[in-house]
Amino acid sequence: MTPVRIAVIGVGHVGRHHVRLLAATPGASQVAAVDRDLARARAAAEAAGCEALADAGDLDGRVDAVIVAVPTVDHLAVARPFLERGVHVLVEKPMARSLDEADELVRLAERSGALLAVGHTERFNPAMRAAQTALTSPRFIEVHRLSGFPERSLDIDVVFDVMIHDLDIILAVDGTEVTSVEAVGIPVLTPHVDIANARVRFASGCVANVTASRISRDKVRKVRFFQPDMYVSIDYAAQEVEAWRLRHRDGERPRIEGGPVPVTKEEPLAAELSDFVSAIRERRPPTVTGEAGRRALALATRVAEAMRNA
């Protein structure tokens, strides 16, 4: 099959990794690295062996798809002309700065028939994928995503910066309507919320307790799922899974069985890019659709509103 011609627009902290990994993605032909800072675009392009551009408009007629990794405030403006022309788009999370803009991205894709994917990389974490089939009916989910003070994304709350990854995961695992949200958040080192906790209740009865911090000494990215007769623990960073199950035996006491689950390690972003390219070539929806990205943004917005009203 003809390779999918793709360009990366925005080669900052996240975009440069897209450029690096896209160069080795099967079925993809990397056309260019695009950034308003041409020197930065050239540095990324040189390492990947593609062209460097300062203006995304120069891609007109030259690409089948683009990856939008510019600041969130610019997602709609950058993605719109490509979606209007039927060019497929993978947009980084959060997919837009507001629900109205997210809805516009979804409408543009539907109107032109373009594929719209959203960059929620934890969906592609091999540990999450290895555990997915075991997660049938969680009743309690405990999430901790803690890190040191970053040098990027300080213009937005920690909810939209990192917690949104976990909100997307719990929405994908449960799938029922969110019935209530309680949250508290504190700005510590910036004018925006730097540490936050949310308690999310689902119509299924499941409750998720989600904590995100960008001011912690330790780096932690873990989630634990509790369901009848089973406990599953995932370490996103180490890409490790443990699963423990209560086995009932006729005439005998129940027995706890389990331990580490085999995980084939892989860079989640590489898997995300492979899924995007495969979805285009196979004419199927991506794993994380525009609608899924919109749901994660909607829940993040509810968390932010609950923090303001706390």
C-alpha positions in Angstrom: 0.0 0.0 0.0 1.1 3.6 -0.6 2.6 5.1 2.5 0.6 7.7 4.4 2.2 11.1 4.0 2.3 12.8 7.4 3.7 16.0 8.8 4.1 17.0 12.5 3.0 20.6 13.3 4.6 21.9 16.4 7.9 20.3 17.5 8.2 21.4 21.1 8.4 19.0 24.1 5.8 16.5 22.7 6.0 17.2 19.0 9.7 16.4 18.7 9.0 12.9 20.0 6.3 12.5 17.3 8.9 13.4 14.7 11.4 11.0 16.2 9.0 8.0 16.3 7.1 8.8 13.1 10.3 8.2 11.2 10.2 4.5 12.2 6.4 4.0 12.0 5.5 1.3 9.4 3.3 2.6 6.6 4.1 6.3 7.2 6.2 8.7 5.1 7.2 11.8 7.1 7.0 14.8 4.9 8.0 17.6 7.2 8.5 19.0 10.8 6.7 22.3 11.1 7.2 25.0 13.7 7.1 28.8 13.8 10.6 28.5 15.2 12.3 27.4 12.0 15.6 26.6 13.9 13.6 24.2 16.1 11.9 22.7 13.1 15.3 22.2 11.4 16.7 20.4 14.5 13.8 18.0 14.6 13.7 17.5 10.8 17.5 16.8 10.5 17.3 14.0 13.1 14.4 12.4 11.2 15.6 13.1 7.7 12.6 15.2 6.6 11.9 18.7 5.5 11.7 21.7 7.9 9.0 24.3 7.5 7.8 27.4 9.4 4.3 27.6 7.9 1.8 24.8 8.0 0.1 26.3 4.9 3.1 25.1 2.9 1.8 21.5 3.4 -1.3 22.1 1.2 -1.7 19.2 -1.2 1.4 17.4 0.1 0.0 15.4 3.1 -2.6 12.8 3.8 -2.5 13.4 7.5 -1.0 15.8 10.1 -0.2 15.6 13.8 -1.1 18.8 15.7 1.2 19.3 18.7 1.0 23.0 19.0 -0.2 24.7 22.3 -3.8 23.8 23.1 -5.1 27.3 22.4 -4.1 26.9 18.8 -5.4 23.4 18.1 -8.6 24.4 16.4 -7.0 27.1 14.2 -4.3 24.7 13.1 -6.4 21.7 12.5 -9.4 23.4 10.8 -7.9 23.9 7.3 -6.7 20.3 7.2 -10.0 18.8 8.3 -11.9 21.0 5.9 -9.8 19.5 3.0 -10.3 15.9 4.3 -6.8 15.6 5.7 -6.7 13.2 8.7 -5.7 14.7 12.0 -4.2 13.4 15.2 -4.4 16.2 17.8 -2.6 16.2 21.1 -4.5 16.2 24.4 -6.4 18.1 25.6 -8.0 18.2 22.1 -9.2 21.8 22.5 -9.3 24.7 25.0 -13.1 24.4 25.3 -16.0 22.0 24.6 -17.3 24.3 21.9 -14.0 24.1 20.1 -13.9 20.3 20.6 -17.4 20.0 19.1 -16.2 22.1 16.1 -13.3 19.7 15.5 -15.6 16.7 15.6 -18.1 18.5 13.2 -15.3 19.4 10.7 -14.1 15.8 10.6 -17.6 14.4 10.2 -18.4 16.9 7.4 -15.3 16.1 5.3 -14.9 12.4 6.2 -11.5 13.0 7.7 -10.3 10.8 10.6 -9.9 12.6 13.9 -7.8 11.0 16.6 -6.8 12.4 20.0 -3.4 11.8 21.7 -4.3 10.1 24.9 -1.1 7.9 25.1 -1.9 5.9 28.2 -4.6 4.0 26.2 -1.6 2.6 24.3 0.5 1.8 27.4 1.3 -1.9 27.1 0.6 -2.4 30.8 -2.9 -0.9 30.3 -3.5 -3.1 27.3 -2.3 -6.2 29.1 -4.8 -5.5 32.0 -7.7 -4.5 29.8 -9.4 -7.8 29.4 -9.4 -8.5 33.2 -11.2 -5.2 33.9 -14.8 -6.3 33.7 -16.7 -4.6 36.5 -14.5 -2.3 38.7 -16.2 -0.8 41.7 -13.4 1.3 43.0 -10.5 2.9 41.0 -7.6 4.6 42.7 -5.2 6.8 40.6 -2.0 8.6 41.5 -0.2 10.6 38.9 2.6 12.6 40.6 5.6 14.4 39.2 8.1 17.1 39.9 7.7 20.7 38.8 7.8 20.9 35.0 9.1 23.5 32.6 6.0 23.3 30.3 2.2 23.5 30.2 2.3 25.9 33.1 -0.5 28.0 31.5 -3.1 25.4 32.3 -4.3 23.5 35.4 -2.8 20.2 36.3 -6.2 18.7 35.5 -6.0 19.5 31.8 -2.2 18.9 31.7 -1.9 15.4 33.2 -5.1 14.3 35.1 -7.0 14.2 31.8 -5.0 11.1 30.9 -6.5 9.2 33.8 -10.0 10.6 33.2 -9.8 9.2 29.7 -8.8 5.8 31.1 -11.6 5.6 33.7 -14.1 6.6 31.1 -12.9 3.9 28.7 -12.9 1.3 31.4 -16.4 2.0 32.9 -18.3 3.4 29.9 -21.4 4.4 31.9 -22.6 8.0 32.6 -20.8 10.1 35.2 -23.4 10.9 37.9 -21.3 13.2 40.2 -18.0 14.9 40.5 -16.4 16.2 43.7 -13.0 17.9 43.5 -10.5 20.1 45.2 -7.4 21.8 43.7 -4.7 24.1 45.0 -2.4 26.5 43.1 1.0 26.2 44.9 3.8 27.3 42.6 1.8 28.8 39.7 -1.4 30.9 39.4 -3.1 27.7 38.2 -4.0 24.5 40.1 -0.8 22.4 40.7 -2.3 19.6 42.7 -5.8 18.2 42.5 -8.0 15.4 43.7 -11.3 14.3 42.1 -13.9 11.8 43.2 -15.9 10.6 40.2 -19.1 8.5 40.5 -20.5 6.5 37.6 -24.0 5.2 37.0 -22.6 1.6 37.2 -21.8 2.3 40.9 -18.1 2.6 40.3 -16.2 5.3 42.2 -12.9 6.7 41.0 -10.5 8.6 43.2 -8.0 10.5 41.0 -5.0 12.5 42.3 -2.7 14.5 40.1 0.3 16.7 41.1 3.1 18.5 39.4 4.8 19.6 42.6 5.8 16.2 44.2 9.2 15.0 45.0 8.5 11.4 43.8 7.4 10.5 40.3 4.4 8.1 40.4 2.1 6.9 37.7 -0.1 4.2 39.1 -3.7 3.0 39.0 -5.4 0.3 40.9 -8.7 -1.4 40.1 -10.9 -3.2 42.6 -13.7 -5.4 41.4 -15.6 -8.4 42.9 -13.0 -11.1 43.7 -10.2 -9.3 41.9 -7.6 -6.6 42.3 -5.5 -5.2 39.4 -2.5 -2.8 39.9 -0.8 -1.0 37.0 2.4 0.9 37.0 2.3 3.0 33.8 6.0 4.2 34.1 7.4 0.7 34.7 4.9 -0.9 32.4 4.1 -3.5 35.0 0.8 -5.2 36.0 -0.1 -7.4 38.9 -3.5 -9.1 39.1 -4.8 -11.1 42.1 -8.0 -13.1 42.1 -10.1 -14.9 44.8 -10.6 -18.5 43.6 -13.6 -20.3 45.0 -13.2 -24.1 45.4 -15.9 -26.6 46.2 -15.7 -27.8 49.8 -12.6 -25.7 50.5 -11.7 -22.2 51.6 -11.3 -19.6 48.8 -7.7 -19.1 47.7 -5.9 -16.0 46.5 -4.0 -16.5 43.3 -2.2 -14.2 41.0 1.0 -12.2 40.6 2.7 -10.3 37.7 1.0 -10.3 34.3 3.3 -10.6 31.3 3.7 -7.3 29.5 5.5 -6.8 26.2 7.0 -3.4 26.7 6.7 -0.7 24.0 6.8 3.1 23.8 3.1 4.2 24.1 3.5 7.1 21.7 5.0 4.7 19.1 1.9 2.5 19.5 -0.4 5.5 19.2 1.2 6.6 15.9 1.1 3.1 14.5 -2.7 2.9 15.4 -3.3 6.3 13.7 -1.5 5.2 10.5 -3.2 1.8 10.5 -6.7 3.4 11.0 -6.1 5.6 8.0 -5.0 2.7 5.8 -7.7 0.3 7.1 -10.4 3.0 6.9 -11.4 2.3 10.5 -11.9 4.6 13.6 -8.7 5.2 15.7 -8.5 3.8 19.2 -9.1 7.2 20.7 -11.6 9.0 18.5 -12.5 12.7 18.5 -15.7 11.8 20.5 -13.6 10.0 23.1 -11.3 13.0 23.4 -14.3 15.2 23.8 -15.6 13.1 26.6 -12.3 13.3 28.5 -12.3 17.1 28.0 -15.9 17.3 29.3 -15.0 15.4 32.4 -11.9 17.5 33.0 -14.1 20.6 32.6 -16.5 19.2 35.3 -13.6 18.5 37.6 -12.3 22.1 37.1 -15.8 23.5 37.8 -16.2 21.4 40.9 -12.8 22.7 42.2 -14.0 26.3 41.7 -17.2 25.6 43.5 -15.6 23.6 46.4 
